[in-house]
């Protein structure tokens, strides 16, 4: 009887820990992360009421990121220096995707949205032949590990016939930024 109670208690503790986890890095796939209310709140805090034209015209950036993260999930991948990356594709439009790089246990370092456009930024329209990775970095000058991981993920996500991929670096509030500096660039002269 004691063994059964202990087993039930361990199951309850494990279930509570996963469903209410404030450690985003404990999840094994992106859907589990997106279902975590603390993560959704952190993403809302990261982007605030910022708007952008990625999957749609002038919509809340946080909602577009959640749309990209909410479809068929990928497994959460471990990067270096305590970082992990979660990614997924947009439901019913899997060429459009989103990814988030997290610093464990609960800090959003960067968000990447893979979308398609053509024409000028003022004249938004769907253009499935021109992929763009918009990278939203938490800190300036930004994490090189986070931006490199997002770039590698996007390159491997875009059908080869649609390459090259262009990059758009922004701060978390959608202000255009320079890409993170390459620490080895100054060594070569």
FIDO-819597 format. One record per residue (C-alpha): residue in three letters; x, y, z; chain; residue number from 1. Coordinates in nm, 3 decimals. Each point is the difference from the previous one (the first is absolute). Example, Ala and Ser with C-alpha at 12.3 -4.5 7.8 and 13.67 -1.06 7.14 Angstrom:
2
<pt aa="Ala" c1="1.230" c2="-0.450" c3="0.780" ch="A" i="1"/>
<pt aa="Ser" c1="0.137" c2="0.344" c3="-0.066" ch="A" i="2"/>
***
This chain:
189
<pt aa="Unk" c1="0.000" c2="0.000" c3="0.000" ch="A" i="1"/>
<pt aa="Unk" c1="0.285" c2="0.239" c3="0.083" ch="A" i="2"/>
<pt aa="Unk" c1="0.165" c2="-0.075" c3="-0.333" ch="A" i="3"/>
<pt aa="Unk" c1="-0.322" c2="0.086" c3="-0.185" ch="A" i="4"/>
<pt aa="Unk" c1="-0.034" c2="0.332" c3="0.189" ch="A" i="5"/>
<pt aa="Unk" c1="0.362" c2="0.086" c3="-0.067" ch="A" i="6"/>
<pt aa="Unk" c1="-0.041" c2="-0.084" c3="-0.370" ch="A" i="7"/>
<pt aa="Unk" c1="-0.315" c2="0.215" c3="-0.024" ch="A" i="8"/>
<pt aa="Unk" c1="0.173" c2="0.286" c3="0.181" ch="A" i="9"/>
<pt aa="Unk" c1="0.301" c2="-0.022" c3="-0.234" ch="A" i="10"/>
<pt aa="Unk" c1="-0.235" c2="-0.001" c3="-0.302" ch="A" i="11"/>
<pt aa="Unk" c1="-0.185" c2="0.305" c3="0.133" ch="A" i="12"/>
<pt aa="Unk" c1="0.324" c2="0.189" c3="0.069" ch="A" i="13"/>
<pt aa="Unk" c1="0.141" c2="-0.088" c3="-0.344" ch="A" i="14"/>
<pt aa="Unk" c1="-0.322" c2="0.101" c3="-0.176" ch="A" i="15"/>
<pt aa="Unk" c1="-0.023" c2="0.327" c3="0.191" ch="A" i="16"/>
<pt aa="Unk" c1="0.363" c2="0.078" c3="-0.071" ch="A" i="17"/>
<pt aa="Unk" c1="-0.037" c2="-0.047" c3="-0.376" ch="A" i="18"/>
<pt aa="Unk" c1="-0.331" c2="0.184" c3="-0.040" ch="A" i="19"/>
<pt aa="Unk" c1="0.094" c2="0.294" c3="0.225" ch="A" i="20"/>
<pt aa="Unk" c1="0.372" c2="0.003" c3="-0.073" ch="A" i="21"/>
<pt aa="Unk" c1="0.170" c2="0.336" c3="0.016" ch="A" i="22"/>
<pt aa="Unk" c1="0.310" c2="-0.170" c3="-0.140" ch="A" i="23"/>
<pt aa="Unk" c1="-0.073" c2="0.021" c3="-0.372" ch="A" i="24"/>
<pt aa="Unk" c1="0.294" c2="-0.225" c3="-0.076" ch="A" i="25"/>
<pt aa="Unk" c1="-0.163" c2="-0.302" c3="0.167" ch="A" i="26"/>
<pt aa="Unk" c1="-0.239" c2="-0.050" c3="-0.291" ch="A" i="27"/>
<pt aa="Unk" c1="0.087" c2="-0.251" c3="-0.269" ch="A" i="28"/>
<pt aa="Unk" c1="-0.186" c2="0.157" c3="-0.294" ch="A" i="29"/>
<pt aa="Unk" c1="-0.129" c2="0.337" c3="-0.111" ch="A" i="30"/>
<pt aa="Unk" c1="-0.370" c2="-0.074" c3="0.054" ch="A" i="31"/>
<pt aa="Unk" c1="0.065" c2="-0.069" c3="0.369" ch="A" i="32"/>
<pt aa="Unk" c1="0.182" c2="0.333" c3="0.021" ch="A" i="33"/>
<pt aa="Unk" c1="-0.279" c2="0.196" c3="-0.173" ch="A" i="34"/>
<pt aa="Unk" c1="-0.259" c2="-0.157" c3="0.231" ch="A" i="35"/>
<pt aa="Unk" c1="0.194" c2="0.136" c3="0.299" ch="A" i="36"/>
<pt aa="Unk" c1="-0.177" c2="0.316" c3="0.118" ch="A" i="37"/>
<pt aa="Unk" c1="0.322" c2="0.139" c3="0.150" ch="A" i="38"/>
<pt aa="Unk" c1="0.171" c2="-0.026" c3="-0.340" ch="A" i="39"/>
<pt aa="Unk" c1="-0.289" c2="0.176" c3="-0.175" ch="A" i="40"/>
<pt aa="Unk" c1="0.016" c2="0.277" c3="0.262" ch="A" i="41"/>
<pt aa="Unk" c1="0.378" c2="0.028" c3="-0.050" ch="A" i="42"/>
<pt aa="Unk" c1="-0.047" c2="0.027" c3="-0.378" ch="A" i="43"/>
<pt aa="Unk" c1="-0.261" c2="0.271" c3="0.052" ch="A" i="44"/>
<pt aa="Unk" c1="0.246" c2="0.185" c3="0.226" ch="A" i="45"/>
<pt aa="Unk" c1="0.278" c2="-0.047" c3="-0.259" ch="A" i="46"/>
<pt aa="Unk" c1="-0.194" c2="0.156" c3="-0.289" ch="A" i="47"/>
<pt aa="Unk" c1="-0.260" c2="0.211" c3="0.184" ch="A" i="48"/>
<pt aa="Unk" c1="-0.252" c2="0.155" c3="-0.239" ch="A" i="49"/>
<pt aa="Unk" c1="0.246" c2="0.015" c3="-0.291" ch="A" i="50"/>
<pt aa="Unk" c1="-0.155" c2="-0.055" c3="-0.341" ch="A" i="51"/>
<pt aa="Unk" c1="0.158" c2="-0.138" c3="-0.318" ch="A" i="52"/>
<pt aa="Unk" c1="-0.094" c2="-0.133" c3="-0.343" ch="A" i="53"/>
<pt aa="Unk" c1="0.133" c2="-0.357" c3="-0.011" ch="A" i="54"/>
<pt aa="Unk" c1="-0.280" c2="-0.256" c3="-0.036" ch="A" i="55"/>
<pt aa="Unk" c1="-0.259" c2="0.274" c3="-0.033" ch="A" i="56"/>
<pt aa="Unk" c1="-0.009" c2="0.376" c3="-0.040" ch="A" i="57"/>
<pt aa="Unk" c1="0.064" c2="0.213" c3="0.309" ch="A" i="58"/>
<pt aa="Unk" c1="-0.087" c2="-0.260" c3="0.263" ch="A" i="59"/>
<pt aa="Unk" c1="0.131" c2="-0.043" c3="0.353" ch="A" i="60"/>
<pt aa="Unk" c1="0.348" c2="-0.150" c3="-0.024" ch="A" i="61"/>
<pt aa="Unk" c1="-0.059" c2="-0.225" c3="0.301" ch="A" i="62"/>
<pt aa="Unk" c1="-0.309" c2="-0.152" c3="-0.161" ch="A" i="63"/>
<pt aa="Unk" c1="0.188" c2="-0.068" c3="-0.324" ch="A" i="64"/>
<pt aa="Unk" c1="0.286" c2="-0.163" c3="0.194" ch="A" i="65"/>
<pt aa="Unk" c1="-0.248" c2="-0.217" c3="0.191" ch="A" i="66"/>
<pt aa="Unk" c1="-0.171" c2="-0.094" c3="-0.328" ch="A" i="67"/>
<pt aa="Unk" c1="0.334" c2="-0.117" c3="-0.140" ch="A" i="68"/>
<pt aa="Unk" c1="0.090" c2="-0.183" c3="0.321" ch="A" i="69"/>
<pt aa="Unk" c1="-0.344" c2="-0.158" c3="0.038" ch="A" i="70"/>
<pt aa="Unk" c1="-0.007" c2="-0.238" c3="-0.296" ch="A" i="71"/>
<pt aa="Unk" c1="0.169" c2="-0.338" c3="-0.042" ch="A" i="72"/>
<pt aa="Unk" c1="0.285" c2="0.012" c3="0.253" ch="A" i="73"/>
<pt aa="Unk" c1="0.367" c2="-0.083" c3="-0.011" ch="A" i="74"/>
<pt aa="Unk" c1="0.191" c2="-0.144" c3="0.293" ch="A" i="75"/>
<pt aa="Unk" c1="0.167" c2="0.264" c3="0.215" ch="A" i="76"/>
<pt aa="Unk" c1="0.372" c2="0.005" c3="-0.083" ch="A" i="77"/>
<pt aa="Unk" c1="0.286" c2="0.073" c3="0.236" ch="A" i="78"/>
<pt aa="Unk" c1="0.245" c2="0.266" c3="-0.119" ch="A" i="79"/>
<pt aa="Unk" c1="0.313" c2="0.112" c3="0.184" ch="A" i="80"/>
<pt aa="Unk" c1="0.038" c2="0.228" c3="0.305" ch="A" i="81"/>
<pt aa="Unk" c1="-0.329" c2="-0.105" c3="0.165" ch="A" i="82"/>
<pt aa="Unk" c1="-0.215" c2="0.083" c3="-0.302" ch="A" i="83"/>
<pt aa="Unk" c1="-0.272" c2="-0.209" c3="-0.165" ch="A" i="84"/>
<pt aa="Unk" c1="-0.201" c2="0.054" c3="-0.317" ch="A" i="85"/>
<pt aa="Unk" c1="-0.365" c2="-0.086" c3="-0.056" ch="A" i="86"/>
<pt aa="Unk" c1="-0.153" c2="0.013" c3="-0.349" ch="A" i="87"/>
<pt aa="Unk" c1="-0.315" c2="-0.095" c3="-0.187" ch="A" i="88"/>
<pt aa="Unk" c1="-0.178" c2="0.079" c3="-0.320" ch="A" i="89"/>
<pt aa="Unk" c1="-0.322" c2="0.191" c3="-0.047" ch="A" i="90"/>
<pt aa="Unk" c1="-0.303" c2="-0.230" c3="-0.009" ch="A" i="91"/>
<pt aa="Unk" c1="-0.124" c2="-0.052" c3="-0.358" ch="A" i="92"/>
<pt aa="Unk" c1="0.296" c2="0.199" c3="-0.138" ch="A" i="93"/>
<pt aa="Unk" c1="0.314" c2="-0.187" c3="0.096" ch="A" i="94"/>
<pt aa="Unk" c1="0.232" c2="0.206" c3="-0.219" ch="A" i="95"/>
<pt aa="Unk" c1="-0.058" c2="0.280" c3="0.254" ch="A" i="96"/>
<pt aa="Unk" c1="0.167" c2="-0.067" c3="0.332" ch="A" i="97"/>
<pt aa="Unk" c1="0.109" c2="0.149" c3="0.330" ch="A" i="98"/>
<pt aa="Unk" c1="0.270" c2="-0.080" c3="0.253" ch="A" i="99"/>
<pt aa="Unk" c1="0.102" c2="0.130" c3="0.339" ch="A" i="100"/>
<pt aa="Unk" c1="0.338" c2="-0.018" c3="0.171" ch="A" i="101"/>
<pt aa="Unk" c1="-0.021" c2="-0.023" c3="0.377" ch="A" i="102"/>
<pt aa="Unk" c1="0.258" c2="0.047" c3="0.272" ch="A" i="103"/>
<pt aa="Unk" c1="-0.084" c2="-0.257" c3="0.264" ch="A" i="104"/>
<pt aa="Unk" c1="-0.203" c2="0.006" c3="0.207" ch="A" i="105"/>
<pt aa="Unk" c1="-0.240" c2="0.270" c3="-0.124" ch="A" i="106"/>
<pt aa="Unk" c1="0.150" c2="0.284" c3="-0.206" ch="A" i="107"/>
<pt aa="Unk" c1="-0.085" c2="0.064" c3="-0.364" ch="A" i="108"/>
<pt aa="Unk" c1="0.321" c2="0.095" c3="-0.182" ch="A" i="109"/>
<pt aa="Unk" c1="-0.128" c2="0.015" c3="-0.357" ch="A" i="110"/>
<pt aa="Unk" c1="-0.300" c2="-0.073" c3="-0.217" ch="A" i="111"/>
<pt aa="Unk" c1="0.027" c2="-0.090" c3="-0.367" ch="A" i="112"/>
<pt aa="Unk" c1="-0.286" c2="0.008" c3="-0.248" ch="A" i="113"/>
<pt aa="Unk" c1="0.045" c2="-0.152" c3="-0.344" ch="A" i="114"/>
<pt aa="Unk" c1="-0.242" c2="0.170" c3="-0.238" ch="A" i="115"/>
<pt aa="Unk" c1="-0.027" c2="0.089" c3="-0.367" ch="A" i="116"/>
<pt aa="Unk" c1="-0.038" c2="0.340" c3="-0.164" ch="A" i="117"/>
<pt aa="Unk" c1="0.057" c2="0.192" c3="-0.318" ch="A" i="118"/>
<pt aa="Unk" c1="-0.023" c2="0.366" c3="-0.091" ch="A" i="119"/>
<pt aa="Unk" c1="0.092" c2="0.274" c3="0.244" ch="A" i="120"/>
<pt aa="Unk" c1="-0.062" c2="-0.020" c3="0.372" ch="A" i="121"/>
<pt aa="Unk" c1="-0.275" c2="0.263" c3="-0.040" ch="A" i="122"/>
<pt aa="Unk" c1="-0.174" c2="-0.209" c3="-0.265" ch="A" i="123"/>
<pt aa="Unk" c1="-0.044" c2="-0.329" c3="0.188" ch="A" i="124"/>
<pt aa="Unk" c1="-0.120" c2="-0.297" c3="-0.197" ch="A" i="125"/>
<pt aa="Unk" c1="0.047" c2="-0.375" c3="0.003" ch="A" i="126"/>
<pt aa="Unk" c1="0.286" c2="-0.114" c3="-0.218" ch="A" i="127"/>
<pt aa="Unk" c1="0.088" c2="-0.368" c3="0.048" ch="A" i="128"/>
<pt aa="Unk" c1="0.326" c2="0.026" c3="-0.192" ch="A" i="129"/>
<pt aa="Unk" c1="0.191" c2="0.243" c3="0.226" ch="A" i="130"/>
<pt aa="Unk" c1="0.068" c2="-0.139" c3="0.349" ch="A" i="131"/>
<pt aa="Unk" c1="0.098" c2="0.240" c3="0.277" ch="A" i="132"/>
<pt aa="Unk" c1="0.114" c2="-0.084" c3="0.351" ch="A" i="133"/>
<pt aa="Unk" c1="-0.091" c2="0.281" c3="0.239" ch="A" i="134"/>
<pt aa="Unk" c1="0.215" c2="-0.033" c3="0.312" ch="A" i="135"/>
<pt aa="Unk" c1="-0.115" c2="0.181" c3="0.314" ch="A" i="136"/>
<pt aa="Unk" c1="0.284" c2="0.022" c3="0.251" ch="A" i="137"/>
<pt aa="Unk" c1="-0.043" c2="0.068" c3="0.370" ch="A" i="138"/>
<pt aa="Unk" c1="0.328" c2="0.174" c3="0.064" ch="A" i="139"/>
<pt aa="Unk" c1="0.220" c2="0.231" c3="-0.195" ch="A" i="140"/>
<pt aa="Unk" c1="0.238" c2="-0.086" c3="-0.151" ch="A" i="141"/>
<pt aa="Unk" c1="-0.196" c2="-0.326" c3="0.016" ch="A" i="142"/>
<pt aa="Unk" c1="0.100" c2="-0.357" c3="0.053" ch="A" i="143"/>
<pt aa="Unk" c1="0.216" c2="-0.132" c3="-0.283" ch="A" i="144"/>
<pt aa="Unk" c1="-0.086" c2="-0.357" c3="0.104" ch="A" i="145"/>
<pt aa="Unk" c1="-0.374" c2="0.075" c3="-0.019" ch="A" i="146"/>
<pt aa="Unk" c1="0.017" c2="0.175" c3="-0.336" ch="A" i="147"/>
<pt aa="Unk" c1="0.230" c2="-0.267" c3="-0.151" ch="A" i="148"/>
<pt aa="Unk" c1="-0.231" c2="-0.279" c3="0.122" ch="A" i="149"/>
<pt aa="Unk" c1="-0.303" c2="0.175" c3="-0.149" ch="A" i="150"/>
<pt aa="Unk" c1="0.181" c2="0.053" c3="-0.332" ch="A" i="151"/>
<pt aa="Unk" c1="0.105" c2="-0.367" c3="-0.021" ch="A" i="152"/>
<pt aa="Unk" c1="-0.353" c2="-0.110" c3="0.089" ch="A" i="153"/>
<pt aa="Unk" c1="-0.153" c2="0.223" c3="-0.269" ch="A" i="154"/>
<pt aa="Unk" c1="0.246" c2="-0.108" c3="-0.271" ch="A" i="155"/>
<pt aa="Unk" c1="-0.086" c2="-0.364" c3="0.072" ch="A" i="156"/>
<pt aa="Unk" c1="-0.374" c2="0.080" c3="0.006" ch="A" i="157"/>
<pt aa="Unk" c1="-0.029" c2="0.176" c3="-0.334" ch="A" i="158"/>
<pt aa="Unk" c1="-0.034" c2="-0.216" c3="-0.311" ch="A" i="159"/>
<pt aa="Unk" c1="0.331" c2="0.022" c3="-0.187" ch="A" i="160"/>
<pt aa="Unk" c1="-0.176" c2="0.126" c3="-0.314" ch="A" i="161"/>
<pt aa="Unk" c1="-0.111" c2="0.309" c3="0.196" ch="A" i="162"/>
<pt aa="Unk" c1="0.345" c2="0.097" c3="0.128" ch="A" i="163"/>
<pt aa="Unk" c1="0.171" c2="0.243" c3="0.048" ch="A" i="164"/>
<pt aa="Unk" c1="-0.148" c2="0.110" c3="0.326" ch="A" i="165"/>
<pt aa="Unk" c1="0.015" c2="0.362" c3="0.115" ch="A" i="166"/>
<pt aa="Unk" c1="0.035" c2="0.111" c3="0.360" ch="A" i="167"/>
<pt aa="Unk" c1="-0.170" c2="0.280" c3="0.185" ch="A" i="168"/>
<pt aa="Unk" c1="0.145" c2="0.080" c3="0.346" ch="A" i="169"/>
<pt aa="Unk" c1="-0.217" c2="0.191" c3="0.245" ch="A" i="170"/>
<pt aa="Unk" c1="-0.026" c2="0.065" c3="0.368" ch="A" i="171"/>
<pt aa="Unk" c1="-0.288" c2="-0.155" c3="0.191" ch="A" i="172"/>
<pt aa="Unk" c1="-0.217" c2="0.304" c3="-0.078" ch="A" i="173"/>
<pt aa="Unk" c1="0.053" c2="-0.024" c3="-0.379" ch="A" i="174"/>
<pt aa="Unk" c1="0.262" c2="0.276" c3="-0.039" ch="A" i="175"/>
<pt aa="Unk" c1="0.252" c2="-0.079" c3="-0.274" ch="A" i="176"/>
<pt aa="Unk" c1="0.344" c2="-0.099" c3="0.137" ch="A" i="177"/>
<pt aa="Unk" c1="0.340" c2="-0.102" c3="-0.129" ch="A" i="178"/>
<pt aa="Unk" c1="0.075" c2="-0.372" c3="0.017" ch="A" i="179"/>
<pt aa="Unk" c1="0.192" c2="-0.114" c3="0.308" ch="A" i="180"/>
<pt aa="Unk" c1="0.375" c2="0.053" c3="-0.046" ch="A" i="181"/>
<pt aa="Unk" c1="0.210" c2="-0.295" c3="-0.104" ch="A" i="182"/>
<pt aa="Unk" c1="0.264" c2="-0.033" c3="0.274" ch="A" i="183"/>
<pt aa="Unk" c1="0.255" c2="-0.143" c3="-0.247" ch="A" i="184"/>
<pt aa="Unk" c1="-0.048" c2="0.264" c3="-0.270" ch="A" i="185"/>
<pt aa="Unk" c1="0.253" c2="0.246" c3="0.148" ch="A" i="186"/>
<pt aa="Unk" c1="0.273" c2="-0.265" c3="0.019" ch="A" i="187"/>
<pt aa="Unk" c1="0.027" c2="-0.033" c3="-0.377" ch="A" i="188"/>
<pt aa="Unk" c1="0.173" c2="0.291" c3="-0.171" ch="A" i="189"/>
***
